[in-house]
Amino acid sequence: MHSAGTRASILSSYAIGGVFLLAIAIAVAPTLYAPRLPDVSVRVNSLAFLRYLPAEECDQAYIALDINADLRPLFHTNTKHVYAYVTAAYANSTTHVRNEVVVWDRMISSREAADVKVAKGWVKYSLKDWGVGLRGAPVRLWLRWSLMPRIGGLAYGGIEGEPYTMPVEYTQ
Amino acid sequence: MDLIGQERCEHVFQGVLLLSLAGAFGAGWIRESISLAYMVLGAGVAVGFVICTPNWRVFNRNPLTFATSSELAADMAAGSTGKGAASGKAAGGKAGASR
């Protein structure tokens, strides 16, 4: 600290410490309080078809969803964007007791865009089974999200929607 | 800068840094902007550098007075019994008085 050069050097190292302290505070602070859970409702509006795909030897269903999800509570200082997706989970046999398929997703980059309202939106990805297990399968819909922060680790969450049961027979 | 000025200078910079950290976090939290938080921190650090890097007169109020050569010669003559006692006396007498 005896000359301007050594002072500048030592103060710079303090300042860099401050930069990291601020980063840690920004990353940790939002995890210290429980966030308000968003209001979410997801349900199957209609089914276009449930059919057997001979080429891929599997069942395929094509559905439309009603999504009403106000994800604005998920946005805070450290939220870069929210990846929201709807999964359809079903159990259809003793060998595959837990199947979970992403049928719809959306990237939400601002609080203004976080009030998601989809009425009879046809899914982006059709619901395909690994085999022929979709007929009569009870399907549980979930709206899930992953929170991408600017600093720190990913956070996940989800809320279950209304259950739906597939038709017992192929529709085409 | 004298020795006391150096210590004060370091403490002043730490204080400025902590204050600007608190201000940066608060501003960033309220306006929900990390870039604003870092701008506030950067402004605080800049202020701290202006205060603490140049050799301002405030940090030179306690100059060290050095022993003259005749005093040193007298000390060395008196301290023939042991070096530690002599140097201890010199440091205690002169540097201690300047503080």
Boltz contact constraints between the chains, C-beta under 6 A:
constraints:
  - contact:
      token1: [A, 1]
      token2: [B, 6]
      max_distance: 6.0
  - contact:
      token1: [A, 4]
      token2: [B, 53]
      max_distance: 6.0
  - contact:
      token1: [A, 7]
      token2: [B, 53]
      max_distance: 6.0
  - contact:
      token1: [A, 8]
      token2: [B, 53]
      max_distance: 6.0
  - contact:
      token1: [A, 11]
      token2: [B, 13]
      max_distance: 6.0
  - contact:
      token1: [A, 11]
      token2: [B, 52]
      max_distance: 6.0
  - contact:
      token1: [A, 14]
      token2: [B, 17]
      max_distance: 6.0
  - contact:
      token1: [A, 15]
      token2: [B, 45]
      max_distance: 6.0
  - contact:
      token1: [A, 18]
      token2: [B, 17]
      max_distance: 6.0
  - contact:
      token1: [A, 18]
      token2: [B, 21]
      max_distance: 6.0
  - contact:
      token1: [A, 22]
      token2: [B, 21]
      max_distance: 6.0
  - contact:
      token1: [A, 22]
      token2: [B, 24]
      max_distance: 6.0
  - contact:
      token1: [A, 22]
      token2: [B, 41]
      max_distance: 6.0
  - contact:
      token1: [A, 25]
      token2: [B, 25]
      max_distance: 6.0
  - contact:
      token1: [A, 77]
      token2: [B, 28]
      max_distance: 6.0
  - contact:
      token1: [A, 77]
      token2: [B, 29]
      max_distance: 6.0
  - contact:
      token1: [A, 77]
      token2: [B, 32]
      max_distance: 6.0
  - contact:
      token1: [A, 150]
      token2: [B, 34]
      max_distance: 6.0
